[in-house]
Amino acid sequence: MRDFVNLLDKKGSLIKIKKAVDIKYEVSTLMKLMDGKPLLFENVKGFSMPVVANLCSARELVALGLGIQQKEIMKSIAHAIENPKQPRIVEAKDYREVEPDLSQFPILTYYPSDGGPYIASAIVVAEDREYGINASYHRMMQLGKNKLVLRILPRNFNEFIKRGLREFAICIGNPVSVLVASSISVEIGKSELAIANSLNPIEMIEVDGHKVPHSDIVIIAELTGEHHEEGPFLDLTETPDIVRKQRVARVKKVFVRGNPMFQAVLPGGLEHKTLMGMPREPTIYGEVNKVCECKEVLITPGGCSWLHGAVSIKKKHPDDGKKAIEAAFKGHKSMKHVFVVDEDIDISDPNEIEWAMATRFQGREDVLIKQEKGSSLDPSSNLETRETTKIGFDLTVPWGRDPKAFKKLKLPLKLNIEDYTE
């Protein structure tokens, strides 16, 4: 992370906040007001440690952090998923053990509705004897100086726990490739850190017996067997998630690098949305490509970068649009609405998608509706079963019709407007 912060500073993209700021509401408000811009809070009241934020709040920032072009992101992630590479383990230099006390860190309280101060950037790195290493995000509400309550979904880390895992590492301040890869949902046994290394090479270190990526802060924690209410917490939808009983962990040891920085991620902000939504695009792309030729995929910002997706295809058969819808829902099971368009439509432009709906779509024929379990983040779903109505819209040119009749005409001449204006 530090190399990336230095790169942003060198390029003049890092905004430095020198005025003293409070970890309760003030930092988060500034993060929101300057969303999309990397920030360094140099003077945090009551702490010697600075806070960095909004590091991956735009796709161009992610591309810079991965050392690739923005247009290469989706295919690079897809390639890394299919071709993971185990990172090499090096000596842990410049780390020192400090008191296992969370109050030494500038843990933010983001909104008045929050259940308490939250670590929103934390990546849990856990190891199972059979399945290897798993890295995944888990928001953590601070309960005291050495206790946290973690939101743990029924995915791979949860399976590790069910198999007996109790101790794990919490990593804060990670390389961009680790930040991206830890958002990807892959089958158990495939390491997200190997995916990160394939995206952009990383090194791992061993801290107190735990193999972790180079992070500014490494917390060794263990589950206590207790459960505690977690939340409310603002999530991707920018609405408060419900309160649940979740697992409690006790902080056993803490290790920090020299001159550490605390990374913060704004709940419901652009970084949260970019890191969560973007890694779902290659999984959708892969599933759609199994049934037809997929050109592009976008998890749309207007759909909370989670609930809505747009897919462009090269249509070769009459049912390609419907097949693409089914495959897209398979590729991202939390998606609620998906819009399938022809390759001439720019899926990054909502007006283009709406134009395709206006000119190429018939509601009686081109809709696929299914009732099934969706995202727990959808506040309109059934709060008990999480069932939701999923709808796919086939906005492709009707099969058997002349495609030319559905194309926008290009201008007849290439003219320079400056030749006609003063």
PyMOL commands that set and color helices and strands:
alter all, ss='L'
color gray80, all
select helices_A, chain A and resi 2-10+26-33+59-66+70-82+102-104+156-162+176-181+192-199+270-277+280-289+301-303+320-331+350-360+403-406+417-419
alter helices_A, ss='H'
color red, helices_A
select strands_A, chain A and resi 15-17+39-41+51-53+88-90+95-98+118-119+123-128+132-137+140-142+147-150+167-172+203-207+210-213+217-230+233-234+240-241+244-257+262-264+293-299+308-314+337-342+367-373+387-394
alter strands_A, ss='S'
color yellow, strands_A
deselect
rebuild
show_as cartoon
